[in-house]
Amino acid sequence: MVEKPLLIKGPLTDLSDLLRIARVEGRKVLKVDKVIVKPVVIAYGNDGYMVVVEPDGSGCSKDLGVGEKKKEN
C-alpha cells in the first residue's frame, strides 16, 4: 500500500473538518475514489495538522471511467 502524509493548515472547527479535508485531498493526491485516513493525527505548527492517507484497497482508480477495462499488455 502507498501511504502519503498530508499537511493540512487552516482554522478547523473540529476533527470532522480535518477528516473531510484529508479524504478530499487524499483522493486528489492518490488518484483513487476512496481513501482511508489512518488514525494518526499530529499537530504541526500553530494551526496545521499532519494526517496519513492510503487507498482503501478496492483498486478503483479515477483514471478509468465506468464500464472501461484496464489494458492488458
Phi, psi and omega per residue, in radians:
M1 nan 2.550 3.102
V2 -1.691 2.104 3.079
E3 -1.865 2.433 3.118
K4 -2.255 2.238 3.012
P5 -1.437 2.443 3.100
L6 -2.125 2.377 3.023
L7 -1.753 2.116 -3.118
I8 -2.053 2.134 -3.118
K9 -2.029 2.763 3.059
G10 2.165 2.822 3.104
P11 -1.252 2.152 3.125
L12 -2.070 2.492 -3.112
T13 -1.395 -0.668 3.128
D14 -2.761 -3.076 -3.071
L15 -1.142 -0.529 3.140
S16 -1.135 -0.615 3.051
D17 -1.083 -0.767 -3.140
L18 -1.090 -0.789 -3.132
L19 -1.167 -0.660 3.115
R20 -1.110 -0.805 3.122
I21 -1.138 -0.700 3.138
A22 -1.093 -0.698 3.115
R23 -1.141 -0.800 -3.109
V24 -1.128 -0.854 -3.131
E25 -1.180 -0.611 3.102
G26 -1.113 -0.696 3.072
R27 -1.082 -0.694 3.128
K28 -1.151 -0.813 -3.068
V29 -1.204 -0.764 -3.073
L30 -1.533 -0.197 3.131
K31 0.999 0.864 3.078
V32 -2.293 2.929 -3.128
D33 -1.445 -0.568 -3.101
K34 -2.334 2.474 3.091
V35 -2.263 2.771 3.028
I36 -1.920 2.260 3.053
V37 -1.616 2.058 -3.126
K38 -1.137 2.658 -3.141
P39 -1.370 0.848 3.120
V40 -2.224 1.938 3.078
V41 -2.232 2.113 -3.090
I42 -2.095 2.262 3.058
A43 -1.148 2.361 -3.062
Y44 -2.339 1.886 -3.121
G45 1.296 -2.731 -3.085
N46 -1.318 -0.834 -3.078
D47 -2.341 0.612 3.140
G48 -2.122 2.789 3.123
Y49 -2.431 2.581 3.026
M50 -1.911 2.235 3.070
V51 -2.197 2.743 3.135
V52 -2.029 2.253 3.125
V53 -2.139 2.719 3.062
E54 -2.592 2.755 3.065
P55 -1.094 2.654 -3.090
D56 -1.358 -0.089 3.046
G57 1.619 0.019 -3.135
S58 -1.377 -0.238 3.106
G59 1.422 0.162 3.131
C60 -1.376 2.187 -3.138
S61 -2.032 2.540 3.092
K62 -1.250 -0.296 -3.111
D63 -1.230 -0.405 3.131
L64 -1.705 2.397 3.078
G65 -1.527 3.077 3.139
V66 -1.199 2.267 3.110
G67 1.483 -0.081 3.114
E68 -1.541 2.624 3.109
K69 -1.944 2.671 3.064
K70 -1.205 2.515 3.082
K71 -1.346 2.305 3.103
E72 -1.782 2.133 3.140
N73 -1.975 nan nan
